[in-house]
């Protein structure tokens, strides 16, 4: 697997884990969230590993609001859930292009629900009970029934009612509280799960008004909460504060996150945390004099227009998208310095960054001669010259001496051309240095680079969308990706794995791969690998000199040439069959579609349940009316969403 593919899969996994956490482990709702929220955010380039993701997804209430809409639709078996694409994804969720459009759809749904039931909902004593006395006639009231949730939803104009949370009432770890004034009117709603405040919402799902947050402080002070709402902070002495009324010196054991829609929020003069400090939201009234973070420091957007005078940060500093336009001279950053999309136009003298220096999408047009960093990202900048002297002394760590210059004006590299990895995709670069050394990935996709010289040392090569590329090397130890490229190369080329979708060769080489070769359409060169995968291929004929232990093909393949050799053939999700059985099946039936039928049996751990699930999902995509699918499995391991499968009803309950 190429480094880029592995990185992409890691981003997807982080997103799925995040969404699963948002919905407290509800896999069906998390999957639906991924199809809309996850897809939109990943397409924007967001990543939970960086602050780029939290800039978009720190609006946790927005994601929860969308999840509430999806939960009601699943509970009521909405018809649009069954209108799916070939991958079983509801088409309705795939039409959204932004978070705003998804939220708007959820808003419209709940507005329609409220308008269809305009009369005030009546409750009885069994629906609510007094939970915590806040003083001066104010109480936190516990909501006990679906009727109580519906009334709270009606009065607060948010979505706790209408069935979205009814099932959670039976969970002994979950509780729903309403902040009530002396007249019994609600002003905020809280969801508590175990020892954490999961949600703290005002009217219409907005943040509660500051005075109502302050009203709840006695409750937050009374309990040992592992998680407090974002507008409440507990200091090292155990005293809780609202972010609207912080002391002049704030010290916290853990992380600090201050991000609110209130303008001219006053920050403490001194902020210290053993963990990370994150400041975002509307412009603040002041800039702290001193900030000390045991983790990272993140300053986002317009919250501050300059850095604090005294700065001590053990980890990364991120100013992504901020309006801060100047850095102090002789600044040393212990971790990475992320300035992407910020107002920075020029780097200061004496800047040292022991991690990655991120300058993507800034107006910086040159690098100071005394700049030092471990790695650098100059993507989408007008920087046209890079001197490897900026790299700190090689500490032997992975990713040191990495250069990312995607879609940049870079045309020249001077100094010792030795890198961990180098990404020139879409840049103005035209010729690689003859003595280039790349320990990991070289990416020259969509560039005018015409040759990868035989004198170059590289582990993996990605050269997508390259016209007239010549590869002078006869082998690499890593992966080769030549998707949609026109390539010439030696008669024999060896690598770990190869991805050859849409590639055309000047002269067909013999490609040997220790692991896998993926080949799509076009004339097939000589291929030799542990696994040769033709599943992306549209052409139903497979012929040529092919040698593999495993051959993977689509079910519509109708011809295997006589020089195709494999130990076994895997058709779609079906269990492997021998090459002779494959040829016989093609001869008898004209294709391999019937290989997708049969029994799945065997002991635990042979992937029988997973195969069964994929088979059902595949069959559900054929759209044949009246099809009835019966599964026999005890106990059932998977619930297959949006498919009417006999015997799954008990699983749902």
TAJODA-V683850 format. One record per residue. N is the residue number from 0. RES is the residue in one letter. OMEGA is omega in whole degrees, -180 to 180 (* if undefined). Layout:
N&RES&OMEGA, N&RES&OMEGA
This chain:
0&X&-179, 1&X&-180, 2&X&-179, 3&X&179, 4&X&179, 5&X&178, 6&X&179, 7&X&179, 8&X&177, 9&X&178, 10&X&179, 11&X&-180, 12&X&179, 13&X&179, 14&X&-180, 15&X&178, 16&X&180, 17&X&-177, 18&X&177, 19&X&177, 20&X&180, 21&X&-176, 22&X&174, 23&X&172, 24&X&178, 25&X&-171, 26&X&-179, 27&X&-180, 28&X&179, 29&X&179, 30&X&178, 31&X&176, 32&X&-180, 33&X&-179, 34&X&-180, 35&X&-177, 36&X&-178, 37&X&-179, 38&X&-179, 39&X&-177, 40&X&178, 41&X&179, 42&X&179, 43&X&-179, 44&X&-177, 45&X&-178, 46&X&-180, 47&X&-179, 48&X&179, 49&X&178, 50&X&-179, 51&X&-180, 52&X&-175, 53&X&174, 54&X&-179, 55&X&-170, 56&X&174, 57&X&173, 58&X&-175, 59&X&-178, 60&X&180, 61&X&179, 62&X&179, 63&X&178, 64&X&178, 65&X&178, 66&X&178, 67&X&178, 68&X&-179, 69&X&-179, 70&X&178, 71&X&-179, 72&X&178, 73&X&-180, 74&X&-177, 75&X&178, 76&X&-178, 77&X&-175, 78&X&-177, 79&X&179, 80&X&-178, 81&X&177, 82&X&-170, 83&X&176, 84&X&-177, 85&X&178, 86&X&178, 87&X&177, 88&X&179, 89&X&-176, 90&X&180, 91&X&-177, 92&X&-177, 93&X&-178, 94&X&-176, 95&X&179, 96&X&-179, 97&X&174, 98&X&-178, 99&X&-179, 100&X&177, 101&X&179, 102&X&180, 103&X&178, 104&X&178, 105&X&178, 106&X&-180, 107&X&-180, 108&X&-177, 109&X&175, 110&X&178, 111&X&180, 112&X&-179, 113&X&-178, 114&X&179, 115&X&179, 116&X&-170, 117&X&-175, 118&X&-179, 119&X&-179, 120&X&-179, 121&X&179, 122&X&177, 123&X&-177, 124&X&-179, 125&X&-178, 126&X&-176, 127&X&172, 128&X&177, 129&X&-174, 130&X&-177, 131&X&-180, 132&X&-179, 133&X&180, 134&X&178, 135&X&177, 136&X&179, 137&X&-179, 138&X&162, 139&X&-177, 140&X&180, 141&X&180, 142&X&-169, 143&X&-173, 144&X&177, 145&X&178, 146&X&179, 147&X&178, 148&X&179, 149&X&-180, 150&X&178, 151&X&179, 152&X&-179, 153&X&-177, 154&X&-178, 155&X&178, 156&X&171, 157&X&-164, 158&X&177, 159&X&-180, 160&X&177, 161&X&174, 162&X&-174, 163&X&-175, 164&X&-175, 165&X&-178, 166&X&-178, 167&X&-180, 168&X&-179, 169&X&-179, 170&X&-177, 171&X&-179, 172&X&-176, 173&X&174, 174&X&-179, 175&X&-175, 176&X&178, 177&X&176, 178&X&-177, 179&X&177, 180&X&-178, 181&X&179, 182&X&177, 183&X&-179, 184&X&-179, 185&X&178, 186&X&177, 187&X&-180, 188&X&-179, 189&X&169, 190&X&180, 191&X&175, 192&X&-173, 193&X&-177, 194&X&-178, 195&X&173, 196&X&-176, 197&X&180, 198&X&176, 199&X&-169, 200&X&171, 201&X&-179, 202&X&179, 203&X&177, 204&X&176, 205&X&174, 206&X&179, 207&X&175, 208&X&-176, 209&X&-177, 210&X&178, 211&X&173, 212&X&179, 213&X&179, 214&X&-176, 215&X&-177, 216&X&178, 217&X&179, 218&X&179, 219&X&180, 220&X&-172, 221&X&-174, 222&X&176, 223&X&-177, 224&X&175, 225&X&179, 226&X&178, 227&X&176, 228&X&-173, 229&X&-180, 230&X&177, 231&X&-178, 232&X&175, 233&X&-178, 234&X&-176, 235&X&179, 236&X&179, 237&X&180, 238&X&180, 239&X&-180, 240&X&167, 241&X&180, 242&X&-180, 243&X&-179, 244&X&-177, 245&X&178, 246&X&-179, 247&X&176, 248&X&-179, 249&X&177, 250&X&-174, 251&X&173, 252&X&-175, 253&X&-178, 254&X&176, 255&X&177, 256&X&179, 257&X&-177, 258&X&-176, 259&X&-179, 260&X&179, 261&X&-179, 262&X&178, 263&X&172, 264&X&180, 265&X&180, 266&X&175, 267&X&177, 268&X&178, 269&X&178, 270&X&179, 271&X&178, 272&X&176, 273&X&177, 274&X&-178, 275&X&176, 276&X&180, 277&X&-180, 278&X&-180, 279&X&178, 280&X&-177, 281&X&-179, 282&X&178, 283&X&-178, 284&X&-174, 285&X&172, 286&X&179, 287&X&177, 288&X&-175, 289&X&176, 290&X&179, 291&X&-178, 292&X&175, 293&X&177, 294&X&-179, 295&X&172, 296&X&180, 297&X&177, 298&X&-170, 299&X&169, 300&X&-172, 301&X&-173, 302&X&177, 303&X&178, 304&X&175, 305&X&177, 306&X&174, 307&X&-179, 308&X&-179, 309&X&-173, 310&X&176, 311&X&-175, 312&X&-178, 313&X&-176, 314&X&-178, 315&X&169, 316&X&179, 317&X&175, 318&X&-177, 319&X&176, 320&X&-177, 321&X&179, 322&X&176, 323&X&-172, 324&X&-176, 325&X&176, 326&X&178, 327&X&177, 328&X&178, 329&X&178, 330&X&175, 331&X&-178, 332&X&-176, 333&X&179, 334&X&178, 335&X&176, 336&X&-174, 337&X&-177, 338&X&-176, 339&X&175, 340&X&179, 341&X&-179, 342&X&179, 343&X&178, 344&X&-177, 345&X&178, 346&X&-178, 347&X&174, 348&X&174, 349&X&-179, 350&X&177, 351&X&-180, 352&X&-175, 353&X&175, 354&X&-179, 355&X&171, 356&X&-178, 357&X&-179, 358&X&-174, 359&X&177, 360&X&172, 361&X&178, 362&X&177, 363&X&-176, 364&X&175, 365&X&-179, 366&X&179, 367&X&-178, 368&X&-179, 369&X&176, 370&X&175, 371&X&178, 372&X&179, 373&X&178, 374&X&-175, 375&X&176, 376&X&-180, 377&X&-178, 378&X&177, 379&X&174, 380&X&178, 381&X&176, 382&X&-176, 383&X&-178, 384&X&180, 385&X&178, 386&X&-178, 387&X&176, 388&X&179, 389&X&-178, 390&X&174, 391&X&177, 392&X&-175, 393&X&179, 394&X&178, 395&X&-178, 396&X&176, 397&X&177, 398&X&170, 399&X&-175, 400&X&175, 401&X&178, 402&X&174, 403&X&-175, 404&X&-178, 405&X&175, 406&X&179, 407&X&178, 408&X&-175, 409&X&178, 410&X&-172, 411&X&172, 412&X&178, 413&X&-177, 414&X&-178, 415&X&-175, 416&X&-179, 417&X&-174, 418&X&167, 419&X&168, 420&X&-177, 421&X&-177, 422&X&-178, 423&X&-174, 424&X&176, 425&X&-178, 426&X&179, 427&X&-176, 428&X&-177, 429&X&-179, 430&X&178, 431&X&175, 432&X&-177, 433&X&-177, 434&X&180, 435&X&176, 436&X&-179, 437&X&-177, 438&X&-176, 439&X&-168, 440&X&169, 441&X&-180, 442&X&179, 443&X&-177, 444&X&174, 445&X&176, 446&X&177, 447&X&177, 448&X&-173, 449&X&-173, 450&X&165, 451&X&-171, 452&X&178, 453&X&179, 454&X&-177, 455&X&174, 456&X&-177, 457&X&-180, 458&X&180, 459&X&-179, 460&X&169, 461&X&-179, 462&X&-180, 463&X&174, 464&X&178, 465&X&180, 466&X&177, 467&X&179, 468&X&174, 469&X&177, 470&X&-178, 471&X&180, 472&X&178, 473&X&177, 474&X&170, 475&X&-177, 476&X&-177, 477&X&-173, 478&X&178, 479&X&179, 480&X&-178, 481&X&-177, 482&X&174, 483&X&180, 484&X&175, 485&X&-164, 486&X&165, 487&X&-178, 488&X&-180, 489&X&-178, 490&X&179, 491&X&179, 492&X&-178, 493&X&180, 494&X&177, 495&X&179, 496&X&-178, 497&X&179, 498&X&-168, 499&X&179, 500&X&176, 501&X&-179, 502&X&172, 503&X&-178, 504&X&174, 505&X&173, 506&X&-173, 507&X&178, 508&X&167, 509&X&-177, 510&X&178, 511&X&178, 512&X&180, 513&X&-175, 514&X&-169, 515&X&169, 516&X&174, 517&X&-177, 518&X&179, 519&X&-172, 520&X&-179, 521&X&177, 522&X&-175, 523&X&175, 524&X&174, 525&X&-176, 526&X&179, 527&X&-177, 528&X&174, 529&X&177, 530&X&171, 531&X&-172, 532&X&178, 533&X&-175, 534&X&178, 535&X&-173, 536&X&178, 537&X&178, 538&X&-177, 539&X&178, 540&X&176, 541&X&-180, 542&X&-177, 543&X&179, 544&X&-175, 545&X&179, 546&X&-177, 547&X&171, 548&X&176, 549&X&174, 550&X&-179, 551&X&-175, 552&X&174, 553&X&-174, 554&X&-178, 555&X&176, 556&X&-178, 557&X&178, 558&X&172, 559&X&-179, 560&X&-176, 561&X&180, 562&X&173, 563&X&-178, 564&X&179, 565&X&176, 566&X&179, 567&X&-178, 568&X&179, 569&X&-179, 570&X&180, 571&X&-178, 572&X&-174, 573&X&177, 574&X&-179, 575&X&174, 576&X&-177, 577&X&179, 578&X&180, 579&X&177, 580&X&179, 581&X&179, 582&X&-179, 583&X&180, 584&X&178, 585&X&-180, 586&X&-176, 587&X&-171, 588&X&176, 589&X&176, 590&X&-179, 591&X&-176, 592&X&-178, 593&X&177, 594&X&-178, 595&X&178, 596&X&178, 597&X&-178, 598&X&172, 599&X&-177, 600&X&176, 601&X&-177, 602&X&178, 603&X&174, 604&X&-179, 605&X&179, 606&X&179, 607&X&-179, 608&X&178, 609&X&178, 610&X&179, 611&X&180, 612&X&-179, 613&X&179, 614&X&-180, 615&X&179, 616&X&179, 617&X&-179, 618&X&-179, 619&X&-178, 620&X&-178, 621&X&174, 622&X&179, 623&X&-179, 624&X&175, 625&X&-180, 626&X&178, 627&X&-177, 628&X&179, 629&X&177, 630&X&177, 631&X&-178, 632&X&-178, 633&X&-3, 634&X&176, 635&X&-176, 636&X&-175, 637&X&165, 638&X&-179, 639&X&-176, 640&X&172, 641&X&176, 642&X&179, 643&X&-177, 644&X&-179, 645&X&178, 646&X&-180, 647&X&-176, 648&X&179, 649&X&180, 650&X&-180, 651&X&-179, 652&X&*
